[in-house]
């Protein structure tokens, strides 16, 4: 089986499927708390905020990373964290280093939501409330192909389902969240398969929308309540929340190119489970620390999420909510107004967080360049 050394560059388009659906055609428990607080530098701050005693080598690396972002006209916030310490943390606008953003600025993270949805499923499995080997028929008896599709198929992008986000106009979504949820669910469950379950990898937002509904069915909580009580609060991710409507925009980074409330990604419930979380660099550093072990997920769950379930015919290595590379796990997200890229290497204990208020296809490229520069 092929192994992709670094699929981030090639996968940039896939990670943009939400999430790259091109809808612009219409266009606690006593859990160890991470003490990570990402320090950031701006035009008025010093390099001491990046590293307390930066070596000449680190300073050179920092300058090179600055160039990566300034030359790429990046807008947003980027950070590199290793062993709980910030190696790099800066904010940019199109003119270069800026004080417009910081590590607490909220951005929508698009398809990086999927790793949280997958983790919620693993938590429910840890509690004995479901199994990834369950079929859709168990949760949706009226599903047209429910007896042949497992939760594992959904999580690993091998369900064969039709992607609802490719049919924006057909769904007739409104600003009513409950109506949208019902319309999307009805569409997914009734559509013909585009491939056999367990067949070829197909990046598909329907998979994670259904997983969010299963989380609700099994837990008796809303998707937002479950993630908040079982992931966000235990990890101290106090700013992370579910995006609900375009009215949320005053609490997050302002989009560089606003699309309006009627844009697919801004419609209530349109991206549940697949692209509806907004977070910041401080919180995401705490989240990525989970994959080093000793936190809310068992080692077994982490291994299951971080294992590639690709087949011989697949172009990408994908686990549960993560793409898999030789030295870590990564994912990205693209909405009409935001984009994100997360990478973590549990073995080397470092993570890269890149958040933008622009729909950009270059964040994976930036992340790759940083990895080669620093590690």
C-alpha positions in Angstrom: 0.0 0.0 0.0 1.3 3.4 -0.9 2.3 5.7 1.9 2.2 9.4 1.5 5.1 11.1 3.1 3.5 14.4 3.1 0.0 14.6 1.5 -0.7 18.1 2.8 0.3 19.8 -0.4 -1.7 17.4 -2.6 -4.6 17.3 -0.1 -5.1 21.0 0.0 -7.9 20.8 -2.5 -9.6 17.9 -0.6 -9.4 19.7 2.7 -11.0 22.6 1.1 -14.1 20.5 0.4 -15.6 22.1 3.3 -15.0 21.5 3.2 -14.6 21.8 -0.8 -18.1 21.7 -1.7 -18.2 24.6 -4.1 -21.4 26.1 -2.9 -20.3 29.5 -4.0 -21.9 28.6 -7.3 -24.9 30.1 -5.6 -22.5 31.0 -3.8 -14.5 18.4 35.4 -13.8 15.3 35.5 -10.2 15.7 36.8 -8.6 15.9 33.4 -5.1 17.3 33.3 -5.4 20.9 32.1 -3.0 22.1 29.5 -1.2 25.2 30.7 -0.4 26.3 27.1 -1.0 30.0 26.5 0.3 31.0 23.1 2.4 34.1 23.2 2.1 36.3 20.2 4.2 39.0 18.7 3.1 42.0 16.7 4.8 45.0 15.3 5.1 46.5 18.8 6.2 43.3 20.6 9.6 41.6 21.0 10.9 38.2 20.0 11.2 37.3 23.7 7.4 36.5 23.5 8.1 33.8 21.0 10.9 32.1 23.0 12.3 33.2 26.4 15.9 32.6 25.2 15.8 32.2 21.4 19.0 30.8 19.9 20.4 32.3 16.8 19.2 29.2 15.0 15.6 29.8 16.3 15.8 33.4 15.4 16.8 32.6 11.8 14.0 30.0 11.6 11.5 32.6 12.9 12.6 35.1 10.2 12.2 32.5 7.5 8.7 31.7 8.8 7.9 35.4 8.8 8.9 35.4 5.1 6.7 32.4 4.4 3.6 34.2 5.6 4.5 37.7 4.4 5.4 36.5 0.9 2.2 34.5 0.8 0.1 37.5 1.8 -1.3 35.5 4.7 -3.9 37.1 6.9 -4.7 35.6 10.3 -2.8 34.0 13.2 -0.2 31.2 13.1 1.5 29.4 15.9 4.0 26.5 16.5 4.0 24.8 19.9 6.4 22.2 21.1 6.5 20.5 24.5 4.0 23.0 25.7 6.1 26.0 24.8 5.5 28.4 22.0 8.2 28.4 19.3 6.3 30.8 17.1 3.2 32.9 17.4 2.4 35.8 15.2 -0.5 37.6 13.5 -0.6 38.9 10.0 -2.6 40.9 7.5 -1.9 41.4 3.9 0.7 44.0 4.7 2.7 41.7 7.0 3.0 41.4 10.7 0.1 43.0 12.4 -1.7 43.6 15.7 -5.1 42.9 14.2 -5.3 39.4 15.6 -3.9 37.5 18.5 -4.0 34.0 20.0 -7.4 34.6 21.5 -9.0 35.8 18.3 -11.8 33.4 17.2 -11.8 32.0 13.7 -14.2 29.5 12.1 -12.2 26.3 11.5 -14.3 24.6 8.8 -13.5 21.0 8.3 -11.2 20.9 11.3 -14.5 20.4 13.1 -14.5 16.8 11.9 -11.8 15.7 14.3 -14.0 16.9 17.2 -17.0 15.0 15.9 -14.8 11.9 15.5 -13.5 12.3 19.1 -17.1 12.6 20.4 -17.9 9.3 18.8 -14.8 7.7 20.4 -15.8 9.1 23.8 -19.3 7.5 23.4 -17.6 4.3 22.4 -15.3 4.5 25.5 -18.5 4.8 27.6 -20.0 1.8 25.9 -22.9 3.7 24.4 -22.1 2.8 20.8 -19.7 1.0 18.6 -18.0 2.2 15.4 -19.1 -1.2 14.0 -22.8 -0.2 14.4 -24.7 0.2 11.2 -26.7 3.3 10.2 -29.9 1.2 10.3 -29.6 1.1 14.1 -29.9 4.9 14.3 -31.9 5.6 11.2 -34.2 2.7 10.4 -35.5 4.5 7.3 -32.0 5.0 5.7 -32.1 3.7 2.2 -28.8 1.9 2.6 -28.5 1.8 6.3 -27.8 -1.9 6.8 -24.6 -1.7 4.7 -23.0 1.4 6.2 -21.2 1.4 9.5 -20.1 4.3 11.7 -16.5 3.3 10.7 -17.4 3.9 7.1 -18.7 7.3 8.0 -15.6 8.2 10.1 -13.1 7.1 7.5 -14.9 8.6 4.5 -15.8 5.2 2.9 -19.6 5.3 3.2 -20.4 5.8 -0.5 -23.1 8.4 0.5 -24.0 11.4 -1.6 -22.5 14.7 -0.2 -25.4 16.9 0.7 -23.3 20.0 0.5 -23.0 19.6 -3.3 -26.7 20.2 -3.6 -27.2 23.5 -1.9 -29.9 24.8 -4.3 -31.9 21.5 -4.1 -32.0 21.6 -0.3 -33.8 25.0 -0.1 -32.2 25.9 3.2 -33.5 28.8 5.2 -32.6 30.7 8.4 -34.5 28.1 10.4 -32.1 25.7 12.0 -34.6 22.9 12.7 -36.0 23.0 9.2 -32.5 22.9 7.8 -31.6 19.9 9.9 -34.6 18.0 8.9 -34.2 18.8 5.2 -30.5 17.8 5.1 -31.1 14.6 7.1 -34.0 13.6 4.8 -31.8 14.2 1.7 -28.9 12.2 2.9 -30.9 9.2 4.0 -33.0 9.0 0.8 -30.2 9.5 -1.9 -28.7 6.6 -3.9 -25.1 5.7 -3.1 -22.3 7.0 -5.3 -20.1 4.0 -4.4 -20.2 0.8 -2.4 -19.7 1.2 1.4 -16.1 0.4 2.2 -15.1 1.2 -1.4 -13.0 4.2 -2.5 -12.2 7.1 -0.1 -14.5 10.0 -0.9 -14.3 13.1 1.2 -17.9 13.7 2.2 -19.6 16.1 4.6 -22.7 13.9 4.8 -20.7 11.4 6.9 -20.0 13.9 9.6 -23.4 15.5 9.5 -24.9 12.0 10.3 -22.3 11.4 13.0 -23.4 14.6 14.7 -27.0 13.4 14.7 -25.9 10.1 16.1 -24.1 11.9 18.9 -27.4 13.6 19.7 -29.4 10.4 19.5 -27.1 8.4 21.8 -26.2 11.1 24.3 -29.6 12.7 24.7 -27.9 16.0 24.4 -27.5 18.4 21.5 -24.3 18.2 19.5 -23.2 21.5 21.0 -24.0 20.4 24.5 -22.1 17.1 24.2 -18.9 18.7 22.8 -19.1 21.5 25.3 -19.5 19.2 28.3 -17.2 16.4 27.2 -14.5 18.1 25.2 -14.4 21.9 25.5 -14.9 22.3 29.3 -12.7 19.4 30.4 -9.8 20.8 28.3 -10.3 24.4 29.3 -11.2 25.4 25.8 -13.3 28.2 27.2 -13.6 30.2 24.0 -14.4 27.4 21.6 -18.1 27.1 20.5 -20.5 26.1 17.8 -21.1 28.7 15.1 -24.9 29.2 14.8 -25.6 32.1 12.4 -24.2 35.1 10.7 -25.0 37.1 13.7 -22.1 35.4 15.5 -19.6 37.4 13.3 -19.2 40.2 15.9 -17.5 37.7 18.2 -14.9 36.4 15.7 -12.4 37.7 13.3 -14.1 39.7 10.6 -13.9 38.0 7.2 -11.6 39.6 4.7 -14.3 39.1 2.0 -17.7 38.8 3.7 -20.3 36.6 1.9 -23.5 37.4 3.7 -26.0 35.5 5.8 -27.5 33.6 2.8 -24.1 32.0 2.0 -24.3 28.2 2.5 -21.7 28.2 5.3 -23.5 30.9 7.2 -26.9 29.2 7.2 -27.9 27.7 10.5 -27.3 24.0 10.8 -25.9 23.8 7.3 -22.5 22.5 8.5 -23.3 20.7 11.7 -20.6 18.1 12.6 -18.6 18.9 9.5 -17.7 22.5 9.7 -19.4 24.5 12.4 -16.8 25.1 15.2 -15.1 28.4 15.8 -12.0 28.5 18.0 -8.7 30.2 18.6 -5.0 29.3 18.8 -4.9 29.1 22.6 -7.8 26.6 22.7 -6.6 24.6 19.7 -3.1 24.1 21.3 -4.9 22.5 24.3 -6.9 20.3 21.9 -3.9 19.1 20.0 -2.1 18.2 23.2 -4.8 15.5 23.7 -3.2 13.4 21.0 0.0 13.1 23.0 -2.0 11.0 25.5 -3.1 11.1 29.1 -6.2 13.2 28.5 -9.9 12.7 27.6 -9.2 10.1 24.9 -7.7 6.7 25.8 -4.5 5.6 24.0 -6.6 3.1 22.1 -9.0 5.8 20.9 -6.2 8.0 19.8 -4.6 5.1 17.9 -7.9 4.3 16.2 -8.4 8.0 15.1 -4.8 8.2 13.9 -4.7 5.0 11.8 -5.1 5.1 8.1 -8.0 3.2 6.6 -7.0 3.7 3.0 -7.4 1.1 0.4 -5.2 0.4 -2.6 -7.3 2.6 -4.8 -7.4 5.6 -2.4 -5.4 8.8 -3.1 -5.3 9.8 0.5 -4.5 8.3 3.9 -7.4 9.1 6.2 -8.2 8.0 9.8 -11.1 9.4 11.8 -11.3 13.1 11.2 -7.6 13.3 10.3 -5.4 12.9 7.3 -2.4 10.7 8.1 1.2 11.5 7.2 4.4 9.7 8.0 5.2 11.9 11.0 1.8 13.1 12.3 -1.8 13.8 11.6 -3.3 16.9 9.9 -6.4 18.5 8.5 -7.6 21.7 7.1 -10.8 23.5 6.5 -12.1 26.0 4.0 -15.3 28.0 4.2 -16.3 30.9 2.0 -14.8 33.3 4.5 -12.3 31.4 6.7 -9.7 28.7 6.4 -7.6 26.7 8.9 -4.8 24.1 9.0 -3.9 22.0 12.0 -1.0 19.5 12.2 0.3 17.6 15.2 3.1 15.1 15.7 2.4 13.2 18.9 5.8 11.5 18.8 7.8 14.7 18.3 5.3 16.6 20.5 4.8 19.7 18.3 1.9 21.2 16.7 1.2 23.8 14.0 -1.9 26.0 14.1 -2.8 28.3 11.2 -6.1 30.3 11.2 -7.2 32.7 8.6 -10.1 35.1 8.0 -9.8 34.4 4.3 -10.8 31.3 2.2 -7.2 30.3 1.3 -5.9 27.2 -0.4 -2.4 27.9 0.7 -2.5 27.1 4.4 -1.4 23.5 4.0 1.6 24.8 1.9 2.5 27.2 4.8 2.3 24.3 7.2 4.5 22.1 5.1 7.1 24.8 4.7 7.2 25.4 8.5 7.6 21.7 9.1 10.6 21.5 6.9 12.0 24.7 8.3 11.8 23.8 12.0 11.6 20.1 12.2 
